[in-house]
Amino acid sequence: MATILILGATSDIGRAVARQFACKRFDIHLASRDPSKLSALKTDLNIRYSIQCFTHLFDAVDFASHESFYKRLEPGPDIVVCVFGYMNENELVIDDPGETLKTINTNYTGAVSILNIIAADYALQEKGCIVGISSVAGERGRQSNYIYGSAKAGFTAYLSGLRNKLYNKGVHVVTVLPGFVYTKMTEHLNLPKRLTAHPEDVARHIYIAVQKKKNIIYVKWFWRWIMCIIKLMPEPVFKRMKL
Ligand SMILES: NC(=O)c1ccc[n+]([C@@H]2O[C@H](COP(=O)([O-])OP(=O)(O)OC[C@H]3O[C@@H](n4cnc5c(N)ncnc54)[C@H](OP(=O)(O)O)[C@@H]3O)[C@@H](O)[C@H]2O)c1
């Protein structure tokens, strides 16, 4: 029986990933900051799927705790999905240095801190799969979202380097670029229906990507082409746009 670790398991996408892998009979380590949400999620998974489910407190920005957190996991996970993230209004984030650091530390530094530890262990074992949820916001900085976007850009580059480094060790790394998804993070936004996925879509694509060893996935296929056009726009044109 394989085991998956979900970092940020109480996120809407994390919950959907947990259900997706539970219905495929994976045992699950659920990790997040909130014990009451974790225990409700564990109970739900146990009742629906009767799998082994373990809960762990995990704070992405408590970097000093990451090594001992990972060492305590028993059994060690075969797959890790790094789902946690943080996004606030860009103008608020720019005006408040605490919000700027929280955005960078949650989406980039925290993810790098825990995944460096897991990657080192997987490299030694010469097996394992690491899945990182990044964002199309990281593909080109836009005035409306460039603090979050730049943290996700760093995370995307990190995952690319990790995939390149670990390939010869038999460890696979998947980068997930979901596009818009209906979750708590985006509930205040008026998202275009046709461009927006549901957490269950993201979870299904992650499951397939792990099985088929895909490298970089967009959940709705047209996001690849939307971002291709956005990236190809010449800077003199792009800088005049209100994006
Ligand atoms: N929704 C979208 O359109 C979209 C698009 C592209 C990428 N993403 C990415 O998808 C991932 C999941 O987000 P979501 O859309 O499912 O939103 P969400 O439900 O708001 O999930 C965000 C999660 O991050 C967790 N978190 C925040 N700071 C943390 C910390 N310091 N330590 C541990 N956990 C922390 C939160 O934990 P609590 O439950 O304790 O609050 C929450 O569960 C994020 O990485 C996000 O950037 C989302």
The ligand as an SDF file (V2000), in Angstrom:
LIG
                    3D

 48 52  0  0  0  0  0  0  0  0999 V2000
   -7.5070   28.7980   -6.1930 N   0  0  0  0  0  0  0  0  0  0  0  0
   -6.8090   29.1180   -7.2790 C   0  0  0  0  0  0  0  0  0  0  0  0
   -7.3290   29.7320   -8.2440 O   0  0  0  0  0  0  0  0  0  0  0  0
   -5.3660   28.7180   -7.3810 C   0  0  0  0  0  0  0  0  0  0  0  0
   -4.7190   28.9180   -8.6170 C   0  0  0  0  0  0  0  0  0  0  0  0
   -3.3800   28.5560   -8.7310 C   0  0  0  0  0  0  0  0  0  0  0  0
   -2.7170   28.0130   -7.6490 C   0  0  0  0  0  0  0  0  0  0  0  0
   -3.3630   27.8540   -6.4550 N   0  0  0  0  0  0  0  0  0  0  0  0
   -2.6060   27.2790   -5.3490 C   0  0  0  0  0  0  0  0  0  0  0  0
   -3.2800   26.1340   -4.8830 O   0  0  0  0  0  0  0  0  0  0  0  0
   -2.8730   25.8830   -3.5280 C   0  0  0  0  0  0  0  0  0  0  0  0
   -4.1040   25.5620   -2.6980 C   0  0  0  0  0  0  0  0  0  0  0  0
   -4.9030   26.7230   -2.5610 O   0  0  0  0  0  0  0  0  0  0  0  0
   -6.5010   26.7180   -2.5770 P   0  0  0  0  0  0  0  0  0  0  0  0
   -6.9040   27.4180   -3.8170 O   0  0  0  0  0  0  0  0  0  0  0  0
   -7.0080   25.3320   -2.3110 O   0  0  0  0  0  0  0  0  0  0  0  0
   -6.8560   27.7190   -1.4070 O   0  0  0  0  0  0  0  0  0  0  0  0
   -7.1670   27.5340    0.1470 P   0  0  0  0  0  0  0  0  0  0  0  0
   -8.2940   26.5860    0.3370 O   0  0  0  0  0  0  0  0  0  0  0  0
   -7.3000   28.9180    0.6700 O   0  0  0  0  0  0  0  0  0  0  0  0
   -5.8560   26.8450    0.6990 O   0  0  0  0  0  0  0  0  0  0  0  0
   -4.7210   27.4990    1.1470 C   0  0  0  0  0  0  0  0  0  0  0  0
   -4.1780   26.6290    2.2530 C   0  0  0  0  0  0  0  0  0  0  0  0
   -2.8580   27.0210    2.5960 O   0  0  0  0  0  0  0  0  0  0  0  0
   -2.7410   26.7910    3.9630 C   0  0  0  0  0  0  0  0  0  0  0  0
   -1.6830   27.5990    4.5720 N   0  0  0  0  0  0  0  0  0  0  0  0
   -1.5170   28.9440    4.4850 C   0  0  0  0  0  0  0  0  0  0  0  0
   -0.4400   29.3120    5.2040 N   0  0  0  0  0  0  0  0  0  0  0  0
    0.0580   28.1620    5.7430 C   0  0  0  0  0  0  0  0  0  0  0  0
    1.1520   27.8890    6.5900 C   0  0  0  0  0  0  0  0  0  0  0  0
    1.9590   28.8540    7.0540 N   0  0  0  0  0  0  0  0  0  0  0  0
    1.3810   26.6110    6.9440 N   0  0  0  0  0  0  0  0  0  0  0  0
    0.5790   25.6120    6.5130 C   0  0  0  0  0  0  0  0  0  0  0  0
   -0.4890   25.8070    5.7210 N   0  0  0  0  0  0  0  0  0  0  0  0
   -0.7320   27.0800    5.3420 C   0  0  0  0  0  0  0  0  0  0  0  0
   -4.0930   27.1740    4.5680 C   0  0  0  0  0  0  0  0  0  0  0  0
   -4.2070   26.5240    5.8110 O   0  0  0  0  0  0  0  0  0  0  0  0
   -5.4630   26.6950    6.8330 P   0  0  0  0  0  0  0  0  0  0  0  0
   -6.4650   25.6740    6.3700 O   0  0  0  0  0  0  0  0  0  0  0  0
   -4.8640   26.4150    8.1550 O   0  0  0  0  0  0  0  0  0  0  0  0
   -5.9140   28.1320    6.6550 O   0  0  0  0  0  0  0  0  0  0  0  0
   -5.0430   26.6810    3.5130 C   0  0  0  0  0  0  0  0  0  0  0  0
   -5.4890   25.3920    3.8070 O   0  0  0  0  0  0  0  0  0  0  0  0
   -2.0940   27.1240   -3.0990 C   0  0  0  0  0  0  0  0  0  0  0  0
   -0.7160   26.8680   -3.1750 O   0  0  0  0  0  0  0  0  0  0  0  0
   -2.4930   28.1630   -4.1260 C   0  0  0  0  0  0  0  0  0  0  0  0
   -1.4920   29.1620   -4.2480 O   0  0  0  0  0  0  0  0  0  0  0  0
   -4.6760   28.1830   -6.2940 C   0  0  0  0  0  0  0  0  0  0  0  0
  1  2  1  0
  2  3  2  0
  2  4  1  0
  4  5  1  0
  4 48  2  0
  5  6  2  0
  6  7  1  0
  7  8  2  0
  8  9  1  0
  8 48  1  0
  9 10  1  0
  9 46  1  0
 10 11  1  0
 11 12  1  0
 11 44  1  0
 12 13  1  0
 13 14  1  0
 14 15  2  0
 14 16  1  0
 14 17  1  0
 17 18  1  0
 18 19  2  0
 18 20  1  0
 18 21  1  0
 21 22  1  0
 22 23  1  0
 23 24  1  0
 23 42  1  0
 24 25  1  0
 25 26  1  0
 25 36  1  0
 26 27  1  0
 26 35  1  0
 27 28  2  0
 28 29  1  0
 29 30  1  0
 29 35  2  0
 30 31  1  0
 30 32  2  0
 32 33  1  0
 33 34  2  0
 34 35  1  0
 36 37  1  0
 36 42  1  0
 37 38  1  0
 38 39  2  0
 38 40  1  0
 38 41  1  0
 42 43  1  0
 44 45  1  0
 44 46  1  0
 46 47  1  0
M  CHG  2   8   1  16  -1
M  END
$$$$
